[in-house]
Amino acid sequence: MDTEICWHGRGGQGVVTANEILAETAIYAGKYVKAFPEFGPERMGAPIRAFARISEEPIRVHTQVYEPDIVIVIDPSLIGKVDVAKGLKKGGFILANYPGTPEELQKAIGTTAKCYAVDATKISTEEIGRPMANTSMLGALVKVRPIISYGELEDHITTKFTGKLSDKMIVKNLSALKRAYEEVQ
């Protein structure tokens, strides 16, 4: 069975990078993957989406994700401005970078769908030193839906960024990943 994911964020927030990390980790875990971004006006701060399909079987669908199982919102300012719940499958859920409770998030979105909230901006600011919430959101995702294991994700992030980021920055990102995994509600 495929898991279809739609990410919402703004240009420059690491939406595409987070989607790539998730997809690459799933591939290394032996799964089949289709992942791609959708850009509107290509500028910093413009709303963007990214999509992923992850499956145990070969994926034959090559279109955008119209009915996601999971919606991930990296930028909380999009809530109430963009219909993030659009097309969400029955039984699907929304995971958002949101400082309130899941019930407050449901109300803000205007949905009855299951919602999970994690203050990824706060976590990333405290752990990484800047409000780059994408790594935190990956940690929260694998807690609420273990598409891949936490260990696989941690290993892939370490491997992917060794030589590109300082060891100190990798450790900070892994700390944000772990904290979001522990704090998502």
N, C-alpha and C positions, 0 to 999 in steps of 0.2 A: 504494500500500500504506500502510495506517495504521501509525503508531507509537503504541503505547499505553503510558502512563507512570503509575506509582503512586508517590506521594511518601509517606514516613512521617516524622513529627516530633511535636513537642508544641506545644500552643497557645502563641503568643507567640514562636516561633522563626522566623517568616517563611515557613513552608511555603506558605501560601495566596498570599503575595506573590510568591514565586519561581515558583509555577505560573502565576500571572497574567502575570508578565514573560515567561516562556517562551511562553505562548499569544499574547500581544500581539505579540511579536517575530515569531512564525511567521505571524500574520495580515499584518503589514506586509511580510513576505517573500513574500506571495502564496499562502500555504497555507491549508487549511481546518482549523478547530480547534473542538474541544469541550473545555472545561476547567471543573472545578468542585471544590469542597471537600466533605469529609464530616466533620461534627462529631459527636462523642459528647456527653459532658457539656461544655458550653461554658464552660470555665474555663482559666485560664492553667496550663500544664504538663500538661494532659490529652493523651493520645495522639490525634493526628488524622491523616487522610489527605487527599490531594488527588489528582485524576486529570486526565489530559490525553490527548486523541487528536489527533494531527496527521497530516494527509494532503495529498497532491497532488490528491485528488478530493473531491467533496462527501461529508460524513460522514452516514450514514443511521442509525447506531446512537446511541441516546440513553440508554444505561444506564451504570451504574458500570463501571469497568474491572475485570473479573474475572481476566483472563489477560494481565497486562502484558508488554510486550517489555522494559521497563526499570523497575527498582525503584530509587528514590533514597531513602536513609536520611540524614536531616539530624541526627537525635539518636542518637549511638552507644549511649546507655543503653537503647534499645529492642531492640538486638541481644541475642537470647537470651530476651527477654521477650515479644516479638511475633513471629509467624511472618512475617517480611518477605518470605520467598521464596514464600509461598503463591500458587499459580496462575501463577508465572513461566513464560512460554512457553519451549519448547525452543529453544535458541539465544539466549535473552534474557540479560540480565546485571543485576547489582546494583552500584550505585555508592553507596558509603557514606562518610560523614564518620567516618573511622576512623584512628587513629594508627599502626596496624600495617601489615603487608604484605597484599597481596591474598590470599595463601595463608592467613595468620592470620585474615583476615576470613572466608574460605570456611569454615574450621574453626569459628569462633565462631558462624556462622549455621547450620552443619550442612548445607551444600549442596555440590553438585558444579558448580553454575552458575558461569559466568565472573563474577569479582568485580573491581572497581576500588576502590581506596582513596585517599583524600586527607585529610590532617589539616586539614579546613576550620575547625575551632575554633581551632587554633593560628594558621592564616593570618589569619582574621578578627580575632583578638585582636591580633596584631602589626600588621596593616595598618589596621584600622578602629578599634581600641581597645576592642572588646568582642566577646564570643563569639557573633556573629550570623552563622552559617555559610551562610545561604541564597545570597548572592551568589557566594560561593566555589564552592558546589555547582553553580551554573549554569555557571561557567567550566569546571569539571571535566567536566560533561555534554557541552558542545559540543566538547570535545577528544576524548572517547571515542566520541561519536556525533553527528556534525555535522548535526543535524536542521535547524539554522539556523547561519549562519556566526558566528564569533566577532565579526567587525566589526558585523554586524547587531545582535547582542546588546549590544555596547558602545554603539553609537549609540542603541539604544532605552532603555537604562538612563540614559544622559545626558539624553535628551529627557524621559523620564518623570519624572525627579526634579529637573530644572532648575526652580527656583522653590519646590520643596518641601523640598529639602535644600540646605545650603550648598555652594558650589563645592568647598570643601575636602573635605566629606564625600563628594561624588560622586567626586572623584579617589581618595579612600581606598577606596571600594567598587570602582572600576575596577582599582585595584592588587590588591585581594583576588581579583577575577575573573581577572586575568591570572596571578597567582601560582598559583592552583588549576589553571588551564589548563595551566601549565607543570609542576606538581608531581604531578598525578594519576598513579597507577601501577596 
